[in-house]
Amino acid sequence: MTRARCLAALLLLACAHPASAGFEASGYLKNLYRAGRSPSTRIPYQGDLTRARAGLEADFPLIRARVDYDHELLLGSVLRSYEFSRYGFADPPAHFNMEQTISSGSDARYRHLLYRGWVEARSQDISLRFGRQRIAWGTGKLWNPTDFLNPCLPTALEREERPGVDALALRQGLGSLGQAEAVYTLADRWPGSDLLARLRGNAFKTDVSLLAGKIAPSTSSWAAGGDFAADIFEGNLHGELVYSDLRVRSPFWKALIGYDYEFGAAPRFSWMKSLWVLLEYHCNGQGASDPARYDPAALLGGRQVSLARDYLGAGVRKELHPLVKAELYLLMNLDDGSKFLMPSVDWNALSDLHLSAGWQRFGGSARSEYGRQPNAFYLQGQYFF
């Protein structure tokens, strides 16, 4: 907690109130209800999560800082499930301990935490940011092989929630479209840290990035790769490729290729109006082709998001009404034949209020990646301020 207090002190110092500073406050109040079953015991459970997030950003001439502070109350029988008893909220590993449980019981758990907290020094085209931050790399929509630092499960219920990583990030602008980055993630020991450099630019109307450096979990593990995105036939063709040598196992490749297209307001057929479609293929050299060699616990370790080798994903989003949006995502494990389907609908009931509902449908054999997961239903209300 000492290191966390040091960071908090820096943030408070940066958010002092000189007349020349600009402040922006934001946040939301969310309630998420989910009903499902334990993947291990198959016992039904219900969970009701209420989260209040308050964000404050201070903008100085040479310094910028941001804090996002959460209070979370989780109710229901999910607290008695095997998965929660073993993994809790399944938060990714972090260097600074910025979470504290206020109250805990068999049917209720209340905690508060720092979701984001960073301070940034900047001058013209260069900036240095320290603290818990989101470092978003890659061009994929469902998978991001080059996103070592903030990977997200494609089956996650709250995909927009990316807790971030405790890191020191240096960025230098290179012209109007280019940027050089260097990122060091904090860890108790050198083997668990990352030290990566990334160069981004634009050539022949294509955004291209290259990256390389040391990655966890060993002293000499490393990775190198890149990504691209280009407008082709009025849609977006994107891809990622990375080679990793962890030293603790055989080296492997990861790759992704995808294309997404939005038909716009005046398509050939009226039912295509405001329709967005996506198709992606993901090759995961770190995975296994035999379900008997899957390691489901690795998904909760924070660095892996898939167990097999070959995947196909698709997405569809349609505006049914100016205030109603429907989405459908399909993931297919091409090695074991299992599938994941997630339809959802979102209603912008008031100017800052969104109500949504969805279903997570898992299919396949009991030994497959998606087949071992039980179906789940959710309802959500979120008010932004």
Stockholm file with secondary structure:
# STOCKHOLM 1.0

chainA/1-385         MTRARCLAALLLLACAHPASAGFEASGYLKNLYRAGRSPSTRIPYQGDLTRARAGLEADFPLIRARVDYDHELLLGSVLRSYEFSRYGFADPPAHFNMEQTISSGSDARYRHLLYRGWVEARSQDISLRFGRQRIAWGTGKLWNPTDFLNPCLPTALEREERPGVDALALRQGLGSLGQAEAVYTLADRWPGSDLLARLRGNAFKTDVSLLAGKIAPSTSSWAAGGDFAADIFEGNLHGELVYSDLRVRSPFWKALIGYDYEFGAAPRFSWMKSLWVLLEYHCNGQGASDPARYDPAALLGGRQVSLARDYLGAGVRKELHPLVKAELYLLMNLDDGSKFLMPSVDWNALSDLHLSAGWQRFGGSARSEYGRQPNAFYLQGQYFF
#=GR chainA/1-385 SS CHHHHHHHHHHHHHTCCCTTCEEEEEEEEEEEEEEEECTTTCCEEEEEEEEEEEEEEEECSSEEEEEEEEEEEEESGGGGSHHHHHHTTCCCCCSSCCEEEEEECSSEEEEEEEEEEEEEEEETTEEEEEEEECCCCCCCSSCCTTCCSSCCCTTCSCTTCCCCEEEEEEEEEETTTEEEEEEEECCSSGGGCEEEEEEEEEETTEEEEEEEEECSSSSSCEEEEEEEEEEETTEEEEEEEEEEECSSSCCEEEEEEEEEEECCSSCSSGGGTTEEEEEEEEEETTSCSSGGGCCGGGGGGSSCCCSSSEEEEEEEEEEEETTEEEEEEEEEETTTCCEEEEEEEEEEEETTEEEEEEEEEEESCTTSTTTTSCCEEEEEEEEEC
#=GC SS_cons         CHHHHHHHHHHHHHTCCCTTCEEEEEEEEEEEEEEEECTTTCCEEEEEEEEEEEEEEEECSSEEEEEEEEEEEEESGGGGSHHHHHHTTCCCCCSSCCEEEEEECSSEEEEEEEEEEEEEEEETTEEEEEEEECCCCCCCSSCCTTCCSSCCCTTCSCTTCCCCEEEEEEEEEETTTEEEEEEEECCSSGGGCEEEEEEEEEETTEEEEEEEEECSSSSSCEEEEEEEEEEETTEEEEEEEEEEECSSSCCEEEEEEEEEEECCSSCSSGGGTTEEEEEEEEEETTSCSSGGGCCGGGGGGSSCCCSSSEEEEEEEEEEEETTEEEEEEEEEETTTCCEEEEEEEEEEEETTEEEEEEEEEEESCTTSTTTTSCCEEEEEEEEEC
//
